[in-house]
Amino acid sequence: FLPVVEGSGIGAKEKQQSDKILKRLLEKNSHDILNVDK
C-alpha cells in the first residue's frame, strides 16, 4: 500500500511541527493551571 500524497514528506514535517507546538501549548496551559491551583 502506497499513499498517493503529493509532498507527503513536507506534510509529515508540518504535522510534526504543529504537534510540537500543540504539545508546548498544552504543557504551558497545564503549568498555568497548576500555578493557579497553588
ChimeraX commands (.cxc) that place a marker at each C-alpha (Angstrom):
marker #1 position 0.00,0.00,0.00 radius 0.5
marker #1 position 1.44,3.34,-1.09 radius 0.5
marker #1 position -0.29,6.54,-0.02 radius 0.5
marker #1 position -0.63,8.78,-3.06 radius 0.5
marker #1 position 0.04,12.14,-1.46 radius 0.5
marker #1 position 1.96,14.90,-3.20 radius 0.5
marker #1 position 4.72,16.25,-0.97 radius 0.5
marker #1 position 3.93,13.74,1.78 radius 0.5
marker #1 position 7.38,14.40,3.27 radius 0.5
marker #1 position 6.58,18.09,3.68 radius 0.5
marker #1 position 3.16,17.23,5.14 radius 0.5
marker #1 position 4.74,14.93,7.71 radius 0.5
marker #1 position 7.21,17.65,8.65 radius 0.5
marker #1 position 4.43,20.20,9.05 radius 0.5
marker #1 position 2.41,17.77,11.17 radius 0.5
marker #1 position 5.43,17.11,13.39 radius 0.5
marker #1 position 5.92,20.85,13.85 radius 0.5
marker #1 position 2.25,21.51,14.67 radius 0.5
marker #1 position 2.28,18.56,17.08 radius 0.5
marker #1 position 5.30,20.07,18.81 radius 0.5
marker #1 position 3.57,23.45,19.08 radius 0.5
marker #1 position 0.38,21.85,20.40 radius 0.5
marker #1 position 2.40,19.90,22.96 radius 0.5
marker #1 position 4.16,23.09,24.09 radius 0.5
marker #1 position 0.83,24.91,24.40 radius 0.5
marker #1 position -0.67,22.05,26.41 radius 0.5
marker #1 position 2.36,21.97,28.71 radius 0.5
marker #1 position 2.15,25.74,29.19 radius 0.5
marker #1 position -1.59,25.60,29.89 radius 0.5
marker #1 position -1.30,22.73,32.38 radius 0.5
marker #1 position 1.58,24.58,34.06 radius 0.5
marker #1 position -0.56,27.72,34.38 radius 0.5
marker #1 position -3.46,25.66,35.78 radius 0.5
marker #1 position -1.12,24.08,38.33 radius 0.5
marker #1 position 0.11,27.52,39.36 radius 0.5
marker #1 position -3.47,28.74,39.79 radius 0.5
marker #1 position -4.33,25.71,41.95 radius 0.5
marker #1 position -1.49,26.61,44.30 radius 0.5
marker link #1:1,2 radius 0.2
marker link #1:2,3 radius 0.2
marker link #1:3,4 radius 0.2
marker link #1:4,5 radius 0.2
marker link #1:5,6 radius 0.2
marker link #1:6,7 radius 0.2
marker link #1:7,8 radius 0.2
marker link #1:8,9 radius 0.2
marker link #1:9,10 radius 0.2
marker link #1:10,11 radius 0.2
marker link #1:11,12 radius 0.2
marker link #1:12,13 radius 0.2
marker link #1:13,14 radius 0.2
marker link #1:14,15 radius 0.2
marker link #1:15,16 radius 0.2
marker link #1:16,17 radius 0.2
marker link #1:17,18 radius 0.2
marker link #1:18,19 radius 0.2
marker link #1:19,20 radius 0.2
marker link #1:20,21 radius 0.2
marker link #1:21,22 radius 0.2
marker link #1:22,23 radius 0.2
marker link #1:23,24 radius 0.2
marker link #1:24,25 radius 0.2
marker link #1:25,26 radius 0.2
marker link #1:26,27 radius 0.2
marker link #1:27,28 radius 0.2
marker link #1:28,29 radius 0.2
marker link #1:29,30 radius 0.2
marker link #1:30,31 radius 0.2
marker link #1:31,32 radius 0.2
marker link #1:32,33 radius 0.2
marker link #1:33,34 radius 0.2
marker link #1:34,35 radius 0.2
marker link #1:35,36 radius 0.2
marker link #1:36,37 radius 0.2
marker link #1:37,38 radius 0.2
view
